[in-house]
Amino acid sequence: MKEILDFFKENNLSFDDISDIFVNQGPGNFSGLRSSLSIAKGISLSKNLNLFGYNSFIWPCTKFFHKNEKIFSLLKFRERHFIKIFDSNLASISKIEEVSEDEIIAKYDSHFKVIIKRDMKYFSKKILKLNNLNLIQLDHNELEFLKLKGLLEKDFIKPLYLT
């Protein structure tokens, strides 16, 4: 909360200057996600601001809305690989699935894949050399796009834990 207040102060902003709050639902660690969601919900309720939740699987897919039949979003969290598949409208067509590095290489090499660019340091060189792999620089404007398309959580924002 202190970082948020410091940001507002440094940029001469107040809560009256914003109408929406976007909060990452994860994946992430239990304490961090619970804290972030609690702060976002508290601010939203107290200031009557819209609250939208997103996750790290859908955000990097935004650039490919209506461009690919299927988009395979890869994340590495706590030394484990996870994949979630979206259709061209960014509707989820799979549950989050844990996959091994060998499985990614064998099963998903020819598929259209995205990895968040800042997370590429967590992936092996073998995965980073796969065909059809796109390293995505995230842009906060894309959250607004996801909001306009109705692809963000609004009513029941909950953390995304990977066990």
Order of alpha helices (4+ residues) and beta strands (2+ residues): alpha-beta-alpha-beta-beta-beta-beta-alpha-beta-alpha-beta-alpha
